Structures are given as C-alpha cells and as structure tokens.
C-alpha cells in the first residue's frame, strides 16, 4: 500500500488564513507579493537618556524635501511620501516588494519634552529627531473644601 505524504507548511496556512479573513477584519494583506502600490510605514527607534528622547526613522529613497516633522498639541508627527520610480516600458517586473506612497507616524510627547527645542536632521535616508527634556514642576497643591 502506497501512502502519499504532504509536507505541512504552517506559514502557508497562516498566509491562507490571513488572505481569507483580512477583508472581514480590515487587515492589510502584507504576506502577498503584489504589483500594486503598497502602504508603508517607516520603521522607527525611540530611545531615551538623561537629557533627551531620540526618534530615529528609516526613510530610504525619500528626498529631504518630502520629509515633514511638526508638533501640534503635544503630538509629534512625521509625514512624507516615497514616490515610485517612473515605470520603464521595456522592463517586465516579476516581483515588487518595496512599498511606496504617503506615510504618517505620530507620537504623543511626554510632558518632560520641551517642544520649543526639538531638532531634526536628515542624512543618508535616516531622520533623527532630538527631543530635549525640560524639568516639569508639579502644579501647586490646592486644598478643596468639602461641604
């Protein structure tokens, strides 16, 4: 008697599950390689030392004039766009995995950050934002009368 064995691939099953249920769960279909423009979100590191917080974001192939950093109401936001290179008619793409398009990342600033002294530098596709700390004084204690 001959038995057919099928090799089990748990990652393939996970991909199949995600592809079947992503429309119902509003999940992006990230495992599937596609020729469409993909959403992307730059990777960031957030670090802290005694004097400051530092946010480092990887923004490969993003020109400096497409990098925007702003602070609004205690929220730091990074925005920009990585545009797709012009499509060449003579090339036939078999796989496109790099993502393109607009991005936006926001971070709630702690009270210890001095928003007036935030500084950002962009070099070699890496954005580094320095968020200096300030000393925060506790509000004065107020006695509340109980009736």
C-alpha positions in Angstrom: 0.0 0.0 0.0 1.4 3.4 -1.1 0.9 6.4 1.1 1.1 10.0 -0.2 2.7 12.4 2.3 2.0 16.1 2.1 4.6 18.4 3.6 2.9 20.8 6.1 3.8 24.4 5.8 2.5 26.4 8.8 3.4 29.8 7.2 1.4 28.9 4.1 -1.6 28.1 6.2 -1.2 31.4 8.1 -1.0 33.3 4.9 -4.1 31.5 3.5 -6.0 32.3 6.7 -5.0 36.0 6.6 -5.9 36.3 2.9 -9.3 34.7 3.6 -10.2 36.8 6.6 -8.5 40.1 6.0 -11.5 41.7 4.3 -13.6 41.0 7.3 -11.0 42.1 9.9 -9.7 45.1 7.9 -6.2 43.7 8.0 -3.8 44.6 5.2 -2.7 41.6 3.1 1.1 42.0 3.7 2.2 38.5 3.0 1.1 38.6 -0.6 3.5 40.0 -3.1 1.8 42.3 -5.5 2.4 44.7 -8.3 0.2 47.3 -6.7 1.4 50.3 -4.6 1.6 49.1 -1.0 1.0 51.1 2.1 4.2 51.6 4.1 5.2 52.9 7.4 8.8 53.8 8.1 10.5 51.9 10.9 11.4 53.9 13.9 13.5 53.6 17.1 12.7 55.6 20.2 15.4 56.0 22.8 15.9 57.9 26.0 18.8 59.1 28.0 19.2 61.6 30.9 18.9 64.6 28.7 16.6 63.7 25.8 14.5 61.3 23.8 15.6 60.5 20.3 13.5 59.2 17.5 15.3 57.6 14.5 13.3 56.8 11.4 14.4 54.9 8.3 13.3 56.8 5.2 15.2 55.2 2.3 14.7 56.8 -1.1 12.8 59.7 0.4 14.1 63.1 -0.7 14.7 65.6 2.1 12.1 68.0 0.7 9.5 65.2 1.2 10.2 64.8 4.9 8.0 66.9 7.2 8.1 67.0 11.0 5.7 69.0 13.1 4.4 69.4 16.7 0.8 70.1 17.4 -0.9 70.0 20.8 1.6 67.6 22.3 1.8 65.3 19.3 4.9 64.9 17.1 4.1 63.8 13.6 6.4 62.7 10.7 4.9 62.9 7.3 6.1 62.5 3.7 6.0 60.4 0.6 8.2 57.9 -1.2 7.4 58.0 -4.9 7.7 55.1 -7.2 10.4 55.4 -9.8 9.0 56.0 -13.2 7.9 52.8 -14.8 10.0 51.6 -17.7 8.1 50.2 -20.6 10.9 47.9 -21.6 11.2 46.2 -18.1 9.0 43.4 -17.1 8.7 43.2 -13.3 8.3 39.7 -11.8 8.1 40.9 -8.2 7.8 44.3 -6.4 8.2 44.2 -2.7 9.3 47.7 -1.9 6.4 49.9 -0.8 5.7 53.4 -2.0 3.3 56.2 -1.1 2.5 58.6 1.7 3.3 57.9 5.3 2.5 59.4 8.6 3.7 58.4 12.1 2.6 60.2 15.2 4.0 60.1 18.8 2.4 61.6 21.9 5.1 63.7 23.6 5.6 63.4 27.3 5.3 66.5 29.5 9.0 66.3 30.1 9.8 67.3 26.4 10.5 70.9 25.6 8.6 71.4 22.3 10.5 74.7 21.6 13.9 72.9 21.5 13.0 69.9 19.2 15.6 69.5 16.5 15.6 67.2 13.4 18.4 66.2 11.0 18.1 64.1 7.8 21.1 62.3 6.4 21.6 59.3 4.2 17.9 58.3 4.4 17.8 58.4 8.2 15.8 61.0 10.1 17.0 61.7 13.6 14.8 63.8 15.9 16.2 65.1 19.2 13.6 65.9 21.9 15.3 67.6 24.8 13.8 67.2 28.2 12.8 70.0 30.5 12.2 70.0 34.2 8.5 69.8 34.9 7.3 71.4 38.1 4.4 69.8 39.8 1.3 72.1 40.0 0.8 73.7 43.4 -1.3 71.6 45.7 -4.7 73.1 46.3 -6.9 72.4 49.3 -10.5 71.7 48.2 -13.2 72.4 50.8 -15.6 69.6 51.5 -19.2 70.7 52.1 
